[in-house]
Amino acid sequence: MKEIEFQNYNIILPNTVWGKDAGIITVNEGVEVPVLEMIIAVKYTAPTKKQAIQLIQKVAKEYKPCSTQDYGEEKAEIPLSEFAQMLPKEFLEQIAKGENNSLNRLIEQYPKDDHEEGRTYIQLSVGTTAAENIPALKNMAKEHGEKVYEEVQQNASTKKWYLRIRLNSKSKFPELYYLLQSGVRESDVMTARGNYENYSNVIKHVDLLHNALYDDRQSKINMLKDKTRDLLQARAAQTMQNTARRILEQQTSKFIFVINPAHQLVEPEDGGRNGLPDFSIN
């Protein structure tokens, strides 16, 4: 089966990144820079809480404290070890043993989002970047893969937006006609966020994506880069960081006292919570 192709786009990284000429923009002191529209398409299955907790347990069982010297090597073996270091040693030991109290505390801190657990999604990221960057990115991608383009898309591109589509129960492209005709931007099935300028651009890219994935009447969805593991690791990392923050808040609250008018020491009414926002990995 031939590679996934988007009409009027060139393949930059097979089955993952495509680009096309987007004209010229004028930057500092009137310098004209050729730019291209770059799109990145991936698929992933939203992890479950159970999967994230099981991964954290695995990290806890394999965890070994590392010094500054061997940190790089340790991180390569256990990518989530840097987050495990945030948790108290005793708590990590409890997680490794599967003690219910520790596992329940992790579950309480599992990040909330708008994915349906166990369902598969396709995400199309769109952005404009300088055409001169592409040769260097291709060389870097030989070692680091699609993450090179994702970082540029996230940090160094303009007119950024993304389209997320949830596949149906048979892992096929869903029927989106009525959603698109109604101008829906946020739903369980389809979400469009960012600077897409006008809704017709959303409709255009939905058509581009569908046609690319069903070329010659054959589904090419499984040819897309699968980012399920990356998302699972991100959810596990965020859960550990949220939990570490909560433990620190609780420990700190034990040493916070308020002097009342009668000059008596009393515990704070709010339990010592400081309102820190949840950490988010995107």
Secondary structure, 3 states (H helix, E strand, C coil): CCCCCCCCCEEEECCCEEEEEEEEEECHHHCEEEEEEEEEEEEEECCCHHHHHHHHHHHHHHCCCCCCCCHHHHHHHCCCHHHHCCCCHHHHHHHHHCCHHHHHHHHHCCCCCCCCCCCEEEEEEEEEEEHHHHHHHHHHHHHHCCHHHHHHHHHCCEEEEEEEEECCCCCCCCCCHHHHHCCCCECCCEEEEECCCCHHHHHHHHHHHHHHHCHHHCCCHHHCEECHHHHHHHHHHHHHHHHHHHHHHHHHHCCCCEECCCCCEECCCCCCCCCCCCCCCC
